[in-house]
Amino acid sequence: MKQVGEMSMEELADYYHWDDTQSLQQAVWVAQENPFEMEAILRWSEQEGMVKKYEKFVKKLKDTQ
């Protein structure tokens, strides 16, 4: 069984690499409903070279709370 962070990361990977905005929304929904480590997502995003898209994820998450 996958951890919530892994599920969010899979959705974010689709958004990061293919600009799939539906996957971004799904990552936000998963993050809203489940605890996860934001720092781990940030570190992974930095490794992927996707900090700007990570920031968009964080903004969308905050805007929907």
Phi and psi in degrees as GROMACS dihedral restraints (atoms count N, CA, C in turn):
[ dihedral_restraints ]
;  ai    aj    ak    al  type     phi  dphi    fc
    3     4     5     6     1   -81.8    20    10
    4     5     6     7     1   147.6    20    10
    6     7     8     9     1   -77.8    20    10
    7     8     9    10     1   156.4    20    10
    9    10    11    12     1   -58.3    20    10
   10    11    12    13     1   -43.2    20    10
   12    13    14    15     1   -58.2    20    10
   13    14    15    16     1   -38.7    20    10
   15    16    17    18     1   -65.1    20    10
   16    17    18    19     1   -40.2    20    10
   18    19    20    21     1   -64.7    20    10
   19    20    21    22     1   -43.8    20    10
   21    22    23    24     1   -62.3    20    10
   22    23    24    25     1   -40.1    20    10
   24    25    26    27     1   -65.8    20    10
   25    26    27    28     1   -37.5    20    10
   27    28    29    30     1   -63.2    20    10
   28    29    30    31     1   -44.2    20    10
   30    31    32    33     1   -65.2    20    10
   31    32    33    34     1   -42.8    20    10
   33    34    35    36     1   -65.0    20    10
   34    35    36    37     1   -35.6    20    10
   36    37    38    39     1   -60.4    20    10
   37    38    39    40     1   -41.5    20    10
   39    40    41    42     1   -62.8    20    10
   40    41    42    43     1   -41.3    20    10
   42    43    44    45     1   -67.1    20    10
   43    44    45    46     1   -47.2    20    10
   45    46    47    48     1   -60.0    20    10
   46    47    48    49     1   -47.5    20    10
   48    49    50    51     1   -94.4    20    10
   49    50    51    52     1   -21.4    20    10
   51    52    53    54     1  -124.2    20    10
   52    53    54    55     1     7.6    20    10
   54    55    56    57     1    53.5    20    10
   55    56    57    58     1    37.1    20    10
   57    58    59    60     1   -82.9    20    10
   58    59    60    61     1    97.9    20    10
   60    61    62    63     1   -68.7    20    10
   61    62    63    64     1   -25.6    20    10
   63    64    65    66     1   -65.0    20    10
   64    65    66    67     1   -38.2    20    10
   66    67    68    69     1   -67.0    20    10
   67    68    69    70     1   -35.5    20    10
   69    70    71    72     1   -60.2    20    10
   70    71    72    73     1   -47.2    20    10
   72    73    74    75     1   -62.2    20    10
   73    74    75    76     1   -40.2    20    10
   75    76    77    78     1   -64.6    20    10
   76    77    78    79     1   -39.1    20    10
   78    79    80    81     1   -62.7    20    10
   79    80    81    82     1   -39.7    20    10
   81    82    83    84     1   -63.3    20    10
   82    83    84    85     1   -45.4    20    10
   84    85    86    87     1   -61.0    20    10
   85    86    87    88     1   -44.2    20    10
   87    88    89    90     1   -61.3    20    10
   88    89    90    91     1   -45.3    20    10
   90    91    92    93     1   -65.1    20    10
   91    92    93    94     1   -35.0    20    10
   93    94    95    96     1   -67.4    20    10
   94    95    96    97     1   -34.3    20    10
   96    97    98    99     1   -97.3    20    10
   97    98    99   100     1    -7.7    20    10
   99   100   101   102     1  -140.9    20    10
  100   101   102   103     1   142.5    20    10
  102   103   104   105     1   -70.4    20    10
  103   104   105   106     1   145.1    20    10
  105   106   107   108     1  -158.4    20    10
  106   107   108   109     1   166.9    20    10
  108   109   110   111     1   -95.3    20    10
  109   110   111   112     1   104.9    20    10
  111   112   113   114     1   -60.2    20    10
  112   113   114   115     1   -36.7    20    10
  114   115   116   117     1   -61.6    20    10
  115   116   117   118     1   -38.4    20    10
  117   118   119   120     1   -65.0    20    10
  118   119   120   121     1   -40.5    20    10
  120   121   122   123     1   -65.0    20    10
  121   122   123   124     1   -41.0    20    10
  123   124   125   126     1   -63.2    20    10
  124   125   126   127     1   -48.2    20    10
  126   127   128   129     1   -58.8    20    10
  127   128   129   130     1   -43.9    20    10
  129   130   131   132     1   -63.5    20    10
  130   131   132   133     1   -41.9    20    10
  132   133   134   135     1   -62.4    20    10
  133   134   135   136     1   -39.6    20    10
  135   136   137   138     1   -62.6    20    10
  136   137   138   139     1   -43.0    20    10
  138   139   140   141     1   -62.7    20    10
  139   140   141   142     1   -33.3    20    10
  141   142   143   144     1   -80.6    20    10
  142   143   144   145     1    -9.8    20    10
  144   145   146   147     1    72.7    20    10
  145   146   147   148     1    32.3    20    10
  147   148   149   150     1  -123.6    20    10
  148   149   150   151     1    38.6    20    10
  150   151   152   153     1   -62.9    20    10
  151   152   153   154     1   -39.7    20    10
  153   154   155   156     1   -62.4    20    10
  154   155   156   157     1   -40.8    20    10
  156   157   158   159     1   -71.9    20    10
  157   158   159   160     1   -33.7    20    10
  159   160   161   162     1   -59.4    20    10
  160   161   162   163     1   -44.2    20    10
  162   163   164   165     1   -61.8    20    10
  163   164   165   166     1   -35.8    20    10
  165   166   167   168     1   -66.7    20    10
  166   167   168   169     1   -40.0    20    10
  168   169   170   171     1   -59.2    20    10
  169   170   171   172     1   -47.9    20    10
  171   172   173   174     1   -62.0    20    10
  172   173   174   175     1   -42.9    20    10
  174   175   176   177     1   -63.3    20    10
  175   176   177   178     1   -45.0    20    10
  177   178   179   180     1   -63.5    20    10
  178   179   180   181     1   -39.1    20    10
  180   181   182   183     1   -62.8    20    10
  181   182   183   184     1   -45.3    20    10
  183   184   185   186     1   -67.7    20    10
  184   185   186   187     1   -37.7    20    10
  186   187   188   189     1   -67.2    20    10
  187   188   189   190     1   -24.4    20    10
  189   190   191   192     1   -97.2    20    10
  190   191   192   193     1    -0.1    20    10
